[in-house]
Amino acid sequence: MKAEVVAVGTELLLGQIVDTNSAWIGEHLALAGIDCHRQLKVGDNIDRIVAQLAESLERSDAVVVCGGLGPTQDDLTRDAIARLAGVELVRDERIETRIRAMFRARGRDMPANNLRQADVPKGATTIAQQPGTAPGLVCPIGDKVVYAMPGVPSEMKEMLAGTVIPDLRRRSGDTSVILSRVLRTWGQSESGVAEQLAGRIDSLDVSGNPTIAFLASGIEGIKVRITAKAAEALAAVRLLDDEEAQVRAVLGDLVFGLDDETMEAAVARLLADAGLTVGLVESLTGGLMASRLSLAARPFGVFGGGLVLEGAASATLLGEGYPGAGSGLPGGVLSEAGARAVADAARRALGTDVGLAVTGVGGPDEEAGHPVGTVFVGVALGEGGGSATLRLPGDRERIRGFATISAFDRLRRDLLAAAG
């Protein structure tokens, strides 16, 4: 089964929107065992859309289209598919009723042009998942098929997983089960992780199942994806379990989470397991740490609060006689000792068991002799805790992101050490 992906929208060609949908679709087609040989973009012009769909169908068994299903005059995917198939658009009363109900539920009047979204190429079926006003379409054309989904990522993802992938696999005749699992790591580069796992990869190259792939994901770490294929789900899960154990044995505490688990969620879980609460003080990161942790920690009740302070305010929080005082650094906190002292002060000020503090130089200029990207992390944990000096790359925004995850990772490692 061969497929192509066509993204529709002039804004994609102009660079006004980055096409992340095609990448996501391609990844999930691959995970389902569907070969995707091309991904293409076309603007909001019906002649060019029709030409591109016809060309793609000549080469492939299926075309997955994303975008152009909105209610405005430049949303032309429905019209293009109907013209390609040589059929008319017909009003689907069930979809019309559903769209009207969505607007009533929001207490809004429905613009008349939204009813265009209830027009379906004759012979096509709508996709059962419809989180927004635009229904997705399954459009057979001869012995081939065109799938059309909205450009809104959340809507597209629900339709792809719920209908498109299962239908493609049914058409391909492949009844095997393909499952994947992602181990999330922090503290090593993509090439470094790959080098550590070289032995496992060599072994899997011989067996061919499961497989390992890597994905560098910025401040979300290096992802190691394990994919297994088997005749039934239980057998695929066993393959994943066995390989996960092998990978964890090699990578150790570089692995912080599984699948969608973020670093801050992993930290919240460890705090909950230990019956501890945490308070934050951050300057360089400007509240980013508190924002991420407050969301992840809500189910666990472990976040005691956060303070966003600059140098002088940090010095006021610390008072006199703290480690790092008199160093001549701004606020006395641009040092590991200063960050550790701020973490301890945070714990006392917020009434938590653990304190975590981050300060540093985000640019544009160096401070107190420290180059841009120098970050200090302090952890106060019982009588212990640790500190670290980081050298982070990029502009201020990237430094803030890397500092946030690196600080949580420092706390994670200290919590693991304290737990024995």
C-alpha positions in Angstrom: 0.0 0.0 0.0 1.6 3.3 -1.2 0.3 6.7 -0.1 1.1 10.3 -0.7 0.4 13.3 1.5 -0.9 16.6 0.0 -1.2 19.7 2.2 -3.5 22.4 0.8 -3.1 26.1 1.6 -1.5 29.1 0.1 -0.3 30.1 3.5 2.0 27.0 3.6 3.7 28.1 0.4 4.2 31.6 1.6 5.7 30.4 4.9 3.1 32.0 7.0 2.3 28.6 8.6 4.8 25.8 9.1 3.4 22.5 7.8 3.8 20.2 10.9 0.7 18.2 9.8 2.5 16.4 6.9 5.4 15.4 9.2 2.9 14.0 11.8 0.9 12.1 9.1 4.1 10.7 7.6 5.3 9.4 11.0 2.0 7.7 11.7 1.7 6.2 8.3 5.1 4.7 8.7 4.2 3.3 12.1 1.2 1.7 10.5 3.3 0.0 7.9 2.0 2.3 5.0 4.7 3.4 2.6 4.6 7.2 2.1 6.9 8.2 -0.9 6.0 11.8 -1.3 4.7 14.8 0.7 3.6 17.8 -1.4 2.0 21.3 -0.9 -0.4 23.1 -3.2 -2.0 26.5 -2.9 -5.7 27.4 -2.8 -6.4 27.0 -6.5 -8.9 24.4 -7.7 -7.1 23.6 -11.0 -3.8 23.0 -9.2 -5.4 21.0 -6.5 -7.1 18.8 -9.0 -3.9 18.4 -11.0 -1.9 17.4 -7.9 -4.5 14.9 -6.7 -4.6 13.3 -10.2 -0.8 13.1 -10.3 -0.6 11.6 -6.9 -3.3 9.0 -7.6 -1.4 7.9 -10.7 1.6 6.9 -8.5 -0.1 5.8 -5.3 -3.0 3.7 -3.9 -4.1 6.5 -1.6 -3.8 10.2 -1.1 -4.1 11.8 2.3 -5.1 15.4 2.0 -4.9 17.9 4.8 -6.5 21.4 4.7 -9.0 23.3 2.5 -12.2 22.0 4.3 -13.2 25.3 6.0 -16.3 27.4 5.3 -14.7 30.2 3.2 -14.5 30.6 -0.6 -10.8 29.7 -0.7 -11.5 26.3 1.0 -11.6 24.2 -2.2 -10.6 20.6 -1.3 -14.2 19.3 -1.5 -14.8 20.9 -4.9 -11.5 19.6 -6.2 -12.2 16.0 -5.2 -15.7 16.2 -6.7 -14.3 17.5 -10.0 -11.6 14.9 -10.0 -14.2 12.1 -9.4 -16.6 13.6 -11.9 -19.4 13.9 -9.4 -21.5 16.6 -7.8 -21.4 17.9 -4.3 -24.5 16.9 -2.3 -25.7 18.3 1.0 -25.4 15.9 3.9 -28.3 16.7 6.2 -26.9 14.9 9.1 -23.7 16.9 8.9 -25.7 20.1 8.5 -27.7 19.3 11.7 -24.5 18.6 13.5 -22.9 21.9 12.5 -26.0 23.9 13.5 -26.0 22.1 16.9 -22.3 23.1 17.5 -23.1 26.7 17.0 -26.1 26.6 19.3 -24.1 24.9 22.0 -21.6 27.8 21.8 -24.4 30.4 21.9 -23.5 31.8 18.6 -25.3 32.4 15.3 -24.1 30.2 12.5 -22.8 32.1 9.3 -24.6 30.8 6.3 -21.3 29.8 4.6 -20.6 27.2 7.2 -23.2 25.0 5.5 -20.6 24.6 2.7 -18.9 22.2 5.1 -21.9 19.9 4.9 -21.4 19.5 1.1 -19.9 16.1 0.3 -18.8 14.6 -3.1 -21.4 12.1 -4.2 -20.2 8.6 -3.3 -18.0 9.8 -0.5 -18.5 9.1 3.2 -17.8 11.4 6.1 -15.3 10.4 8.8 -17.0 9.5 12.0 -14.7 11.7 14.1 -15.7 15.4 13.8 -14.4 17.5 16.7 -14.9 20.7 14.7 -17.4 22.0 12.1 -15.4 20.4 9.2 -16.2 16.8 8.5 -13.4 14.6 7.1 -14.0 12.6 3.9 -13.3 9.2 2.6 -13.6 9.4 -1.2 -13.1 6.3 -3.4 -12.0 7.0 -6.9 -11.9 3.8 -8.9 -9.9 1.3 -7.0 -8.0 4.0 -5.1 -9.0 6.4 -2.4 -8.6 10.1 -1.3 -8.9 11.0 2.4 -9.5 14.6 3.2 -9.0 16.1 6.7 -9.1 19.6 8.2 -5.8 21.5 8.6 -6.5 22.1 12.4 -3.9 19.7 13.9 -6.0 18.4 16.7 -8.9 17.6 14.4 -6.6 16.0 11.8 -4.9 13.8 14.4 -8.2 12.5 15.7 -9.5 11.6 12.2 -6.2 10.0 11.1 -6.0 7.8 14.1 -9.7 7.0 14.3 -10.6 6.3 10.6 -7.8 6.9 8.1 -5.1 4.6 9.4 -7.5 1.7 10.2 -9.1 2.1 6.7 -5.7 2.1 5.0 -4.7 -1.0 6.8 -7.9 -2.8 6.0 -7.4 -1.9 2.3 -3.8 -3.1 2.4 -5.0 -6.5 3.8 -2.4 -6.3 6.6 -3.9 -7.8 9.7 -0.8 -7.6 11.8 -0.4 -5.3 14.8 2.2 -2.6 14.9 2.8 -0.9 18.2 5.4 1.6 19.3 6.7 3.0 22.6 8.9 6.0 23.2 11.5 6.4 25.9 12.4 10.0 26.6 15.9 10.9 27.6 17.8 14.0 28.8 21.5 14.7 29.3 23.0 13.3 26.1 23.0 14.2 22.5 21.2 12.2 19.8 24.5 10.9 18.5 25.6 10.1 22.0 22.4 8.1 22.7 22.8 6.3 19.4 26.4 5.4 20.2 25.4 3.9 23.5 22.7 1.8 21.8 24.9 0.8 18.9 25.1 -2.8 20.1 21.3 -3.1 20.4 20.8 -1.6 17.0 23.2 -4.0 15.4 21.3 -6.9 17.0 18.0 -5.6 15.9 19.3 -5.1 12.3 19.7 -8.9 12.2 16.3 -9.8 13.6 14.4 -6.9 12.0 11.8 -6.7 14.7 11.5 -4.7 16.8 13.2 -1.6 15.5 14.7 1.5 17.2 14.6 5.1 15.9 15.7 8.4 17.3 14.1 11.8 17.3 15.8 15.0 18.7 13.0 17.1 20.2 14.6 20.2 21.5 13.7 20.9 25.1 11.7 17.7 25.3 14.8 15.6 25.0 16.0 12.8 22.7 13.2 10.3 22.0 14.0 6.7 21.5 11.1 5.0 19.7 10.8 1.2 19.8 8.4 -0.3 17.2 7.3 -3.9 17.2 5.1 -5.9 14.7 3.3 -9.1 15.6 0.3 -11.1 14.6 -1.5 -10.0 17.7 -1.3 -7.1 20.2 -0.1 -9.2 23.2 2.8 -10.5 21.2 3.8 -7.0 20.1 3.6 -5.7 23.7 5.9 -8.5 24.8 8.4 -7.5 22.2 8.2 -3.9 23.4 8.6 -4.9 27.0 11.7 -6.9 26.3 13.3 -4.3 24.2 12.5 -1.5 26.6 14.2 -3.4 29.4 17.3 -3.8 27.2 17.4 -0.1 26.3 16.9 1.0 29.9 19.7 -1.3 31.0 22.0 0.6 28.6 20.8 4.2 29.1 20.1 4.0 32.9 18.9 7.3 34.4 19.1 9.2 31.1 15.6 7.8 30.6 13.2 10.1 32.4 9.8 9.3 30.9 7.7 7.1 28.7 5.6 8.1 25.7 4.0 11.5 26.5 5.5 11.9 30.0 7.3 15.2 30.3 10.3 15.9 32.5 8.1 17.9 34.9 5.6 15.1 35.1 8.3 12.7 36.0 9.5 15.0 38.7 6.0 15.4 40.1 5.6 11.7 40.2 8.8 11.2 42.1 7.9 13.9 44.6 4.5 12.3 45.2 6.1 8.9 45.7 8.4 10.4 48.3 5.6 12.4 50.0 7.3 15.7 49.3 6.3 19.2 48.1 8.5 21.6 46.1 8.8 25.4 45.8 10.5 27.3 43.0 12.5 30.5 42.7 13.4 31.5 39.1 14.8 34.6 37.5 16.2 33.7 34.1 13.3 31.4 33.2 10.7 34.1 34.1 8.0 31.8 35.4 8.3 29.1 32.7 9.2 26.5 35.3 6.2 27.3 37.5 3.9 27.2 34.4 5.0 23.8 33.3 5.2 22.2 36.8 1.9 23.6 38.0 0.1 21.8 35.2 2.0 18.5 35.6 1.8 18.5 39.4 -1.9 19.2 39.7 -3.0 15.6 40.1 -0.3 15.0 42.7 -0.6 18.1 44.8 3.1 18.5 45.2 3.7 22.0 43.9 3.8 24.5 46.8 4.3 27.7 44.7 6.8 29.7 42.8 8.5 33.1 42.9 9.9 34.9 39.9 12.7 37.2 41.2 15.5 39.2 39.7 18.9 39.7 41.3 18.0 42.4 43.9 14.8 40.7 45.0 16.7 37.4 45.3 19.2 39.1 47.6 16.2 40.4 49.7 14.8 36.9 49.9 18.2 35.5 51.1 19.0 38.1 53.7 22.5 38.5 55.1 25.2 35.9 55.5 24.1 33.4 52.8 26.7 31.4 50.8 27.9 33.6 47.9 27.3 36.9 49.7 30.0 39.5 49.1 31.0 37.8 45.9 30.3 40.9 43.9 27.9 39.1 41.6 24.5 40.6 40.8 22.3 39.9 43.8 25.0 37.5 45.0 23.3 34.6 43.3 25.2 34.1 40.0 27.0 31.1 41.4 26.2 27.5 42.4 26.5 28.5 46.1 24.1 31.4 45.5 21.6 29.2 43.6 21.7 26.6 46.4 21.1 29.3 49.0 18.1 30.7 47.0 16.7 27.1 46.8 16.9 26.8 50.5 15.3 30.2 51.0 12.5 29.2 48.6 11.8 26.1 50.7 11.6 28.2 53.9 9.6 31.0 52.3 7.0 28.8 50.6 6.8 26.1 53.4 7.8 23.2 51.1 10.0 20.2 51.7 12.2 20.9 48.6 13.5 24.0 47.0 14.6 24.5 43.4 16.2 27.7 42.1 17.5 28.7 38.7 19.5 31.9 37.8 21.8 32.7 35.0 22.8 34.9 32.1 20.3 34.9 29.2 21.8 37.7 27.2 22.3 39.7 25.2 25.4 40.6 27.2 27.5 38.7 29.7 27.1 39.4 33.4 29.8 39.5 36.1 32.2 37.8 33.8 29.9 34.9 33.0 29.2 34.4 29.2 25.6 34.3 27.8 24.2 30.8 28.4 25.7 30.3 31.9 23.0 28.9 34.2 23.2 28.0 37.9 20.8 25.5 39.4 20.4 24.8 43.1 18.4 22.1 44.9 17.6 22.1 48.6 16.5 18.6 49.6 16.5 17.7 53.3 20.1 18.1 54.5 21.3 17.5 51.0 20.5 18.5 47.5 22.9 19.6 44.8 23.9 22.3 42.4 25.1 22.6 38.8 26.6 25.0 36.4 25.3 24.7 32.9 26.5 26.1 29.6 23.5 26.3 27.3 23.3 27.3 23.6 21.1 29.6 21.6 19.2 32.8 22.1 17.4 33.8 25.3 14.3 31.9 24.5 16.2 28.6 23.9 18.3 29.2 27.0 15.2 29.6 29.1 13.7 26.4 27.7 16.9 24.3 28.2 17.4 25.8 31.6 13.9 24.8 32.7 14.2 21.2 31.7 17.8 20.9 32.9 16.8 22.2 36.3 14.0 19.7 36.6 16.4 17.0 35.6 18.8 18.1 38.3 16.0 17.7 40.8 14.9 14.4 39.3 18.4 13.0 39.8 18.6 14.2 43.4 15.3 12.7 44.2 16.4 9.4 42.7 19.6 9.5 44.7 17.7 10.3 47.9 15.4 7.4 47.3 18.3 5.0 47.1 
